[in-house]
Structures are given as structure tokens and as C-alpha cells.
């Protein structure tokens, strides 16, 4: 049998199928991805170096699909808020991706540039490197956590019985997406308020 008339694999197709596999909730593994693509696992490594490389190509795709806003001049808080909103949208679109991202070092140049923008904004606000590292961790954990929450069941607190404060809170929102959106808005404002207070101090 001769070779196929065209290459069956490309980085773009591999990344698309990898994202689809992750979005399905199935285990993300190179062997499973190869099966989905209808090829032998070693064939993937002609295009992607290893699993970590593929995850960073997925990071590149997220930035390409939802580019970050242009750099904001002036207020450091506006710049940070705009970037965190972009991150949250990406994670919310692919909540099952969050656990994959957390376990993989970042080498994606577009993503590293986003973090550089965050670090510069904090630097311009007068923070020292040790503080900046902490704030980056805090914002990262927040955006990832809210993104992961998108995959949670709508009935997070499955409570029945007598009227309690938790029962009342659980029933107060009929729209789980709206509840998560409200949690994001409140949490982001609270975090940036706390950081701004330190800047003033």
C-alpha cells in the first residue's frame, strides 16, 4: 500500500482533537489521543515533542481563539482585570482543561507574555518581586478555580429537609452560570481591592 496522498496529521488537527478529548471529560493521554485520530501513538511524536509540548500548544490555541486585550496604559488595575477576564473566559470554555494545565509547566510564549504583562503592571504599582510572585499565584488560583467551577454540577450543595441558611442559599439562584459569574465578579473585585489597599499603604 502506498503512502496517503496527503499527511493525515498536522499540529492544528492534533491540537483540535486534543481539546475535544479533554472537553469530553475522558482521560487525556497520548495513546487515547492517537486512537481518536486513528493513528499509532508514535506518529504523534513526529509533530509534537511530548505531552507537555502538546499542552503548551493548546495554551497557544487558547490565546489565538480569544486574544488578550491590547495593553492598557495608565491604571495598573485595569490592565490586570482585563487579562484575568480573558483567562477566565478561556478556562470557562474548557473547564476540564484546568487540571491538565495545572500539572504542566508553562513554555507557551503568548501565555508567558500575558504573565509578563501582569508582572509589569504590579511593578508599575510599586510592588516588590516577592509580592508580585504572590499576587500572580493568587490571581492564577482564582481564575483557574472559577474556570473549574464551570464543570461542577448546578446543584453544588445537595441539601434537603428543614429550612437552614445553606438550604436558603442553595435555592437562591436558579441559574448556576449566573451564580458563578457573580462569584467571579465579586472575587476579582475583592482581590484587586485588597491588593490596591496594600499599594496605598
Phi, psi and omega in degrees: 000130180285172178291153176300150182294339177216156181295126182285339183245148171212161179300320181298317180291320179299315180296318180299315181288327176296316177297319179296321178297315179296316181298333180290340182091355176286163181298135179268108179216150183298322180296317179295322178294318179299318178298319179297325181276349179076032180228169174282146183307317181302336180297330181296327188284354170285342185246324178234139186297311180196186183299317181298320178298317180297318179299322179287332171293325175295319176302317177302318181296319180300317179294319180294323181287328181221079185300145177293157179294157176301151181303133180266126176273146176104247189291123181296326182294320179299318180297314182294316181298318181297319181291316181296325177296320177297315179301315182298320179298318180296314180293322180294327179288335182222067186300328180290346179286337187304312182293331177291317181295318184300326184271009185233123178302146182273120171238354180298123182297316179298323180288318177299326178294323176299315179294327176296320177297318177299313182298319180295320180298317177294322179297318180293335178281354176100010182276151178276160183306319180296322177293317182301317180300320179294315182294323176297318178298316182298311182294322178297312180299320181294309182296318179295317181296316179293323177297316179297328181298337179297337181266359180285155175297151182296328179267075186297313181258095185277089185239145177226174171096213188300154178291117177230172179298322180290320177299316180297316180295320181297324182269358185287337181244122175270343181247106183295324180296317178297324179296316179294321177300316180296321178297320179297312182299315180295314183296317180297315179297318181296317180296314182290328174298316181296318179292319178298323178297322177292324179296319180292325180291000000 
